[in-house]
Amino acid sequence: MAVLRFVFDQHVNARALRQLRESGIDIVHAAEAGLAGSDDPDILAWAVAEDRIVVTRNYRDFAPLAEAYARQGADFPGVLFYATSVRPSDVGHHVRALRAWIDRAEERGDNPVRNAIGWLR
């Protein structure tokens, strides 16, 4: 299985990113990639070009974008959503949820959200 790589959308807590990175996860923040203030289609296009799964809280904008990619038959690494019921400041939940998702993906031996969306619980 290829290494799973991620990009945090602009509205995901950067403290969680640091903890995930320290545990060996290949993850960048949109701002680090020069995408601060960018529109969501640009962030997804960058993620596709870099083969990175988008991690976001923004279902309203990213779900239709992912659906459009899928409808067109375009290959994309996927989008993962944190539930809006989880406080943005809950760094521990953000870290645990993504870590658990990665563990499940590694057990399966693939990327379960390639060309699709998924939820971090």
Secondary structure as UniProt FT lines:
FT   STRAND          5..8
FT   TURN            10..11
FT   HELIX           14..22
FT   TURN            23..24
FT   STRAND          26..29
FT   TURN            30..34
FT   TURN            36..37
FT   HELIX           40..50
FT   STRAND          53..56
FT   HELIX           59..72
FT   STRAND          79..82
FT   TURN            84..85
FT   TURN            88..89
FT   HELIX           91..108
FT   TURN            112..115
FT   STRAND          117..120
//
